[in-house]
Amino acid sequence: MRSVLPLNWFVSLASFLASCPRLGCVLAAYTSAAILTPAFQAGRSFSKLRTSCCTPFGPTPIRRAEIYGSSTYLKVIENSDAYGDSVDVEEVDVAIIGAGIGGLCAGAILNTLYEKKVGIYESHYLAGGCAHAFERSAKIGDNTISFTFDSGPTIVLGCSKEPYNPLQQVLRAVGVDDNVEWIPYDGWGMIEHPSDPDRERRWKLKVGPEHFENGPLREFGSNPTALEEFNMLREITKPLVTGAATIPAMAMRPGSTSLVPLLRYLPSLFNIISNGVDTSTGPFGPFLNGPIFKVTDKWLRDWLDALAFSLSGLPAERTSAAAMAYVLFDMHREGAALDYPKGGLGEVVKALVKGVEQKSKGNNVELGSKVHLRRRVESIEFNAEGNRAIGLNVRGSGGRKILVRAKEGVICNVPIWSVRKLVKNKNALRLLSGGVVVPTSKDSQPNQSWTSKGADPSTGRGSVIRPRPEHSAVDANNLLDKCDTAEMTGSFLHLHVALDAKGLDLDKLQPHYTVMDRGLEGDGAVMNGVADGPCGELNMIAVSNPCVLDRSLAPEGYIVVHAYGAGNEPFDIWTSPTTKSTATEDTAIEQRISGERYQSSTYEALKNARAVPLWRAIESIIPDARDRTVLALIGSPLTHARFLRRPYGTYGAAIEDCLKDGSTPIPNLVLAGDGVFPGIGIPAVALSGASAANGMVGVVNQWMCMDDLKLRGAIN
């Protein structure tokens, strides 16, 4: 549901100008770029442009000898016995690790707009990362019927109407937006206390002006000031939204030149930072608890926590201020709409894959870019000095070894906790660690948001989100330490069901529900000093009922429903004591799934016990859902950890620990994904992917690309 700009890139303009004494040369290059724009309409390639006046504004020149002569590739080719009999070599301009939304957006931009040959390497058999779609079949009578399920988010804003979110901006920029038909709808159903008839409450959150204010806020607000507080909060956060509505994702880039493309949008930039850079890029706390503003109404605070938790897996005070501001703006503006892609989220993934593999826009050239599935990246390859990324070591199906030569660089779209294990070169490790490499302990524990103590999790609750822990000082130059120590939010529990729809009146149902199992306010229980509430363990259950919007999602006579707890399922519940300390390792995860504790009945029993609130949520909408069920699938945090390679099955990094951008001390190694600001969510990672792609070309190339996109009406 997230659509925000990476405000951490909007750092002090003064410091940027001070660090770039030759800015006049670059500004002159901008003038030339504007003059050259018509050449692009005639088919001139963006990738052929370079600037030599200021090194930071163009790609660092790459010598072929530096790529190949100093690498280990020639040694590997000469002595392929180290990898078995079969070693394949592939050559690309840019190699991308991970075919999640961020990696796909980066690849589509590089291929289509910058004419770079891209290889995206994904370990899963499906593209899309946490947003992929998958098929499963059920034997019904004499027939085998297939159903398609969304694995990820089910509410999206800003795709059917302007202002478009970063995902839709990327689809438009690379010319595949026509491949996705967005179905707008006006809100979702809220159900509280579904198991308590005396306390059950049902209402609808309708987007658009005045609906929330004159409906649930007026009815449920704890005091007469609730409406006034809500309106003042929207007004105070409005400056944060201006940039989100006017600065496109294609204006983003990482590193020291990040502000150059933003010179096109100075009024919006200054508006965004009017509250101060730290406030604009930090969490929502100052707008909720003071000093900027303080919300006192209990019901409104609970509602803001519920909204925030759906965005970040954390309460409102610890969710991005920019994300909260955008949601408060977009949900309640004139013309507001929620969006769902016809055919499901898999259609968005297909469109992005097409963007990666299609002909380039400039010269209409088939570059050979490709999304490679079932390709697990084992390491990033560097030159001998460790200061340039030159390729990947990849393991294909059947254990086949593949050496990928990346002529211009690598984009690493993996969870930030997984970056270190991809770097084997000692010199590269030293650069990424600020000069000092300290081996990580095998017994080190992750910094998790959730803490468990004392309760039996298979029968009841025993976990809470702990207060933000005190962090030991992290060296600002030690990128890997920042990645390793970033706080992990909770994990997911999924229930996908296919139902016999005979006799169901879908027109009377909502396409989406939020079910608060213990009510918006929680049940009042206090565990480990933390009171229950909207962010409590498996309290907020999202239920996607997309066949209300698109009957084609299931065979005639059936519907698919997806219930899930997003970020409120603690991973520790699923960890056996003997393997707890190594839960991020692939082998440990596989052992846990096949090991004694999680074999057959034990693992299935735990899944069934944990899924009770999810079933209860579905049954609050369709009371006889279990009788109608023809297929039911429960996905646990171990599923997330194993198949999506999410360490500890995490939703993503806490906003306080997100990297400010994707730049690294190695110039042609760029990070993307939900560990890079603005963090969690489809639009957010789409934006990080766009930024990473732009970081692979010179800033003048990016400026000219933006000129061309503006002429086409793809950006403002």
N, C-alpha and C positions, 0 to 999 in steps of 0.2 A: 504494500500500500504506500510505498515510499517514493517520493519524487523531490529531490533537493539538489542544490548545487554544493560543491565541495568548498565551503567557505574557508577552510584552512589554507587553500591556495591563495586566498585574498590577503596576503600578508602585507606588511608595511610597504607602500609604494616608495617612500623615501629611502628605505634601506636598499631597495632594488636599484633605484637610480644611482645611489652612491656606489654600488658595486659594479656599475657598468659605465665607465667613463666614455666609451665609444658609442653611446646610444645614438648620437647624431648619424653615424654611419648606417645604423639599422633603420632609423626613421627614413633616411634617404632611400634605403632599399624598399621600404614600404611604398614610397611614392612610385618607384619603378614597378613594384608589384601591381599597383593599381593600373598603371599604364599597360602592363603586359596582360592584364586580364582577358582582353579579346582573343589573345592567342590561344587561351585554354578552350574557348568556344570552338576554335578550329581544330582542337584535338591535341594540344600540346600537353605533355605529361608533367604532372606535378613533381614526379620523382626525379626529373632531370635538372631541377633548379637547385642551386647551391649559393651560399654566400660565404665569402672568404674574409670579409672585413672584420668580423668579430667571431672568434671561435665558438663562444657559447651559443651563437644563433644559427649554427649549422651543424650537421653531423660531423663528428670527429673523423677525419680521413682514415680509411681503413686500407692497410696494405695487405695484399694477398699473402705475402710472406708472413705477416703477423698472424693471419688467420690460420694458415696451414703449416708454415714452416716451423712455428714454435709450438704448435699444438701436439697433442698425443695422437692425432688421427693417423698420421703417416706411420707412426710406430705400431699402431693397432693394425693397420692394413698389412704391414710387413710381418706382423706376428699375430695373425688372427686366431691362432690356437688358443689364445687366452679367452676367447669368446666362443669357441666351438668352430665348426666347419662353415657356418653360414653367417656372414656379416654383410648386411646391406648398407649402402651409403646413399643418403638423400641430401640434396642441396636446396636451401631456401634462402630468401633474403632475411626473413624474420621467423624465428621459431617461437611458438606460443605453447606454454604448458597449461593444459586444462581447457576443456570445451564447455565451461559454464557460460553464463550470459556475458560476463566481463570479457572472457577470452574470445567469444564469438563476435562481440561488438568490435573489439580491437582488430580481429582478423578481417572482418567485413570492411572496415574503414581502410585498413592498409591495402587490401587487395583492390577494392573498388575505386577509392579516391586517390591513393598514392602509388598505385601500380607496383606494389611489392608482392613478390611471390611468398606466400605464407604457408607454413605447415603448423596445424594445431594438433597436439598429441594428447589424447584423452584415454585414461585407463578403463573407463566404463564402456559398455557396449552401446550406450545411448548418449547423445549430446544433450547439453542443457544444464548439466550440474544439478543443483537442488531444484531447478525448475523444469526438469525433464518430464515427459509423458511416457507411459508404458502400457503394454497390452497384457491381459491375462484372459484365459479361456475357462469356461465352465461347461461341464457335461449336463445338459438339461434334456431329459428324456432320451431320444435317439439322436439329438443334435448337439454339436459343439458350438457354443456361441462365444465370440470374443468381445471383450470390453476394453475401453481405453480410459485410463485414469491419469489425472494430473498428480504429480508427486509434490508440487510446491505451492506457492502462494495462490490465493483464489480471489483476492481483491486487488485491483489495479486502478490508479487514478491517472488522468491526464493523457489518455491515448486516443479517445474519440473526438475530443474537442480541445482547442487551444485554451491556455498555454500547454503545449505538449511536454510530457516528461522526457528525461534523457533517452529512455528506450525508444519511444516513438520518434524522437529526433534522429537517432541513429538509423532506424528503419527508413525514414524519409531521406536522409543524407545519402544512403547507399542505394536508394531507389527500389527497395523491396517492400515498402509500406502497403502497396496494393495487394500483397500476398496475405495480409492479415486483415480480416474484417472484424472490427470491434463492435460489440453489442453493448450499448449503454443501458444502464438501469439506475433506479433512483434511490436505492437504499437497501438496508438489510434488517432482518428481524432480530430482536433481542429477547432472550428467554432467561429469566432468573429463577433460581430454586426449582428446577424441573421435578424434583422428587418430593417436594413439599407443597401439597395442594393449598394449604392455608397461607403460604407465603409466595406462591408462584406469581410472577409478574411477566407479562408479555407486552412488548411495544415495538414500534418500528423507528429506526433511525433513518429519516429521510434527508437526503442531501439537498442543498440549495438554501437560499436566504430565508430566515425566520422560522423554518420548520423545526429546527432543534430548539431555538429560543422559546418559541410559543408552544412547544410540545413537551418533551421529556424534561427539559431544564426547568420550565415553569412548574411542571407537575411534581417533579421529584427533588428539586433544589432544596437544600436544607434550611436556607434562610432567604429573606427578601432581596439580599444583595447579590444573589447568584447570577442573575441576568446582567447586572451592572458589571460584576467582575469579569464575566465571560466577554462582554463587548470591549471592556478596557484591555483585556489580555490580547484580543485580536488586534486592537489598534496599536498597542505597544510593540507587538511582534511584526507588524506590517513591513517595516524596513527590511527585515530578513527575507521577505517574500519577493520584494521587487526584483532582486537579482535572479531568483529562481524563475521568474516569469520572462525576463528579458535577456539573460546571458545564456547562450546555448552551450550544450555539452561540447560542441566542436571548438569552443574557445578555450578548453582546458588543456593543460600540458603540465608535466611534473618538472621539478627542478628550478634552477636559478632563472630561467627565462619564462616562468609561468605567468608573469604579469604582462608580458608583451602583447599577447592577443587580447587581453582584457582592456588594453588602452582603447579599444573600440567601444567599450561600454563603461567609461569612467563615471558618468553620473550614477549608474546603477551600483557600481563598485563602491563609491563613496557612501551611497545610501545604506548599503549592507553593513558597512563597518561603522556606522554612526554610533552604535552602542559600544564600540571598541572591538578590536580584532578577537581578543580572547573570549569575550562574551558571545560574539557572533558565531564563533567556531566551536564553542564549548557546549556543555549540557544545558538542559532547560531549567535547572535548579534556580538560577537567579530570577527567572520569570515566574517561578512558582512559589518560592520561599523567601524572596527578597534577595538583594536589595532593590532590584529593578521593579519588581511587582510581587505581590503576595496574594495567593488565592486562599481564602479562608473557608469557603463553602465546602463541607465534607463531601456531598454527593458530586460536586463538580470536580473535586480533586480525585475522587475514585474514578470518575469517567475519564479524566485526563490520563490517569495511570493505565486504564484499560486500553486507550488509544495508543499510548506510548509502548505498552508491552507488545502490541501487535506489530509495532515497527522495529523494536530493538531487543525484545526479550528482557527489558529492564523497566523499572518504574519511570514516571515522567521526569523526575528530578535528575535522572541519569541517562536520559535520551537526548539526542542531538537537538539543540534549540532550533536549528534550521529545519529539521524534519518536522518538529512539532508545529512550528510557525507555518510551514507549507500546508500541512494537513488542516490546521485551523482555518487557513485561507481557502483552500481548494474545496473542502467539503461544504462550505457555507456561502460560496459565491454564486452570483447569477449564472445560470447555465451549468452548474455543477453536475457531474455524472460519475458513476462508477462504471468500469469497463470490464468486459470479459471477451476474450478472443474466440470467434466462432471456430469450432473444431477443437478448442482447448489450447492450453499453453504450448502444446507440441507444435502448433502452427507457427507460433512466434519463433521457436527454435529452428524449424524448417526454413523460415524466411531468412534468419541470420546465417544459417549454413549456406543458403543460396548466395547471400552477400559475400561470403568468404570465397566461394568457388566460381562465381560468375565472371564474365569479362569485365575488364576495367572500364571506368567511365570515360577516361581521357582519350585513349587510343583504341578502345574497343578490342583489347588484346586478351587472349586466353593465356593467363600467366601460369596455370598449373597449381594454383593454391588449392589446399585440400584440408578437410577435417578428417583426421585419422583416429578411428575408434579402436578400442582394445590395444592401445599403445601406452604402456606404463613408462613414464620417465624415471630413470634411475638416478641421473645426475645431470648437472649443467657442466658443460665443458668450457674451460677458460684457456687463454694463452699461458705461456710459462710464467709470465710476470703476475698473472691473476688479475690484470686490470681491464680485460676485455672478455666478454662472453662470446664464444665462437661456435657453440653448438650444444647438442644434447646427446646423452646416451640413453637409448630407448629400448625397452623389451617388448617385442611384439607377441602375437599369438604363437603358442607352441614354444615359447622361450627364445624366439628368433631375435638376435641382436641387431639393432639398427643404429647407425651413427648418423646424426643429423648435423650437417654443416650449416650454420646460420651466418651468412655473410655480413649482416648488418646489426644483428642483436637478438636478444631473447626477452620475451615478456613472460613473467612468471605469475600465472593466475591460479595460485594454490592458496590454501589457508596459511596465514603467516607463520603458524607454528611448524609448518612443514618445510619452510625455506631452508633451514640449516642443513637438513639431511640431504638436500640436493646439491650441496656445495662440498666437493671433496678436495679441491685444489687448495693447498695450504696458504698460498699467497692471496687468493681470493677470500678465504676465510679471515685472514688478517685484515684485509681492507674493509670487509663487511662488519668486522668486530671492533673497529676503531683502533687497530694496531695491536691488540692483545687478544690472543685466542685462549680461552679458558674452556677446557673440555666440560661438557655437561654431564652431570651425574646420572647414572642409570636409575637411581632412586628418587630423582627430582620429581615433584608433583606439580601438576598444572595449577595455575591460578584460576580457580573456578568461581563463578558467581554463586552457585548453590552449595550449601553445606548440609550434610545429613548427620543426624545424631539420635540414636536411641530407639527409634520407632521401627516397627516391622513394615517395610515399604510395600510388601506384597499384599498386605491387608489394610493398610491405612497410610496416612501422611506422616512424613518424618523429615521433610526437607524444606528449607526456606532460602530465599535470596538474602545473603548476608549483607550488611552494610559494606560500602566500598572499603576494602582492606587498605591499610597503610602499606605503601610500596617503598622498598629500599631504593635509593637513588640509582638511576640508570644513566650510564654515560650517553650523552646526546649523540655521540659519534658511533655508538655501538648498535648498529641496526639489528643484528641478529639477537642481541640481548633484548631489545624492544619487542621483537617478534616472539621470542621464547616466553617472555614474562607477561605478555598481554593477557588480560582477564578474559576467560571463556564464559560466554553465557550458556544457558541450559540447552538441552537437546529436545528432540521431537518424539512424539508418539503418534502414529498414524493408524487410522482404520478406514480402509477402502472397501466399500460394499457395492455389489450390484443387486438390485431389487426388482422383483416382479411388480410392475406398475399397474396391474389390472385393477380397475376401480378407483385409482388415485386421480384426484383432480389437481393437476400440477398448477393450474392457473390460480389456485387458492394458496399456493406456497410461495415463499420467497426464494430467490436464487442463492441467498447466503444468510446464515444465521450466526450470531455469537451467543453461545449458551454459557451463562455464568452458573456453574454447578452449585456453588454455595452463595450465589448472589453477588452483585457488584461489590458489596461491602465486605464479603467474606463471612465466616461464621464466628468471628470474635476470638478464635483460639490463638494463643501466643506460644510459639515454639522458638527456642533459642533466642528469646527476647524480641522476636519479630511477629507482629500481629498479622493474621490472615487478611487477605484483601484481593483485589483484582488480579494481582500478580502471584497469587498463591499457587501451590503445587496442583496442577491439573484442575484449576478452577475455571479458567477461560478456555472454552473449547470452540474452535471454529468449525462450522459445518457448511461445506460447499455443496450446493444442490443445483449444479449448472444446467441440468436438463430442462429446468424451468425456462431458461433462455434459449437453449439450443437442443432440440429434440434429436438431432443427428448424432449426439455424443454416445448414444446407446442404441442397440437394435430395437426395433419397434416392440413395444410392450414391456420395456425395461428402462430403468434409470440407473445412473451411477451416483453415489454419494461419497463424499470424502470428509471425515471428521478428524481433527488433529489438535493436539496441544502443541503450540509453537513456542518453544523456548521454556516451557514449564514442566519438562520431564527431566529430572536430575540423572546424570549419567552414572553416578556412583551406585545407584540402585541395581544397575546391570553389570557391575564389576565384581568379579570374584576376588577374594583377598589375595590369592596367590599371583594374580596378574595385574592387580590394580596399578602398580607403579610403572608398568610398561604398556599402558592401554593405547598409546599413540602408535605403537608399532603394528604394522600389518600382520605379522606372524602372531602376535599376541591376540589380536582381534580374532583371527581365524581359529586359534586354539580355544578361545573362550566360546566361540559359537559351536565348535565341534567337541569341546571338552566335556568332562563329566557333569559339571554344574548345569550346563546349558544344552545337554543332550535331550532330544525329544520331549518327554513329558515335563521335565523341569523348566525348560525354556518356554515351552508352549503354555504351561501353567502360569508362569510369570507374566507372559504377554496377555493372557486372558484376564488375569487379575487386574493388571494395570489398565486394560481397555474398558473396564466397567463404566467409568464416567463418559467415555466416548460413545458407547452404546446408549447410555442414558440420554445423551444429547441428541442422538439420531431419533430415539424413541419419543422424545418430547416433540418432535416434528411429525414423525410417522409412527404412531403407537405400535403398530404390528410389524415393525421393520424386520425383526428377527424371523417372523413367519414368512416374510416375503424374500428373504435373503437367498440368493442362488450362488453367491460368491462373496467371501469375506477374507480380507488380508490385513494382518496387523504388522506394521513396520515399527521396529524398536530403535532406540539410539544405537544399538550395535549394527543395525542395518545401515544407518547413516554413516557410521564410522567405517564400515567395511566397503560398501559399494560406492559411496561418494567421497571416501577418503577424508572425512571430516574428523580431525582429532577429537576424541571424546564425544563424537556426534554433535559438536557444538553448533548452535545457531549462528554464531559469529563473535567478533570481538566487541567488548564494551567500548562505547564511544570515546571514553577517556584515553584508551590505549590504541585507537586506530592510528596508523601512520598518517602524517599530514599530507603526504602524496606518495606516488609510487617510485620516486627517485631513489637511487642507491649510490654508494660511493663508486660503483663501477658504471661508467656513463651509458653503456648500451645494454645494461640489465635493468629492466623496469618491472615493478610489481603492480598487480591489479587484483581486484576482488574485494570481499567484504571486510578485510582487515585494513583496507586503505580508506581514508575519509572520502565520502561520507558514510561508508560502512555497509550495514545490512540492508537488503532489499533489492528487488530487480532493477528499478530505475537507478539506484545508487551504484550498483556494480556495473550497469551499462555506462554510467558516467566515468567510472574509474577505467573501464576498457577504452573509452574514447580518448581519455587523457593519455593512457599508455601508448595508444596508436600514434597520437600526435607527438609524443616524446621520441618516437623512432624516426622522425624527419626533422629537418631544420625549421626554425620558427617562421622563416619567410615562406617556405613551402606551405605551412599551416595557414599563414595569413592569406596567401593566394587561393588556397583551397576554400577558405571561408568566403572570399570574394565571389568565387564561382558558385558556392552554395547559396549565397545571398541573391545572385542573379537568377538562380533557379527557383527562388522562393522557399528553399529548404530551411534557411535560418533567417533571423531578422538582422 
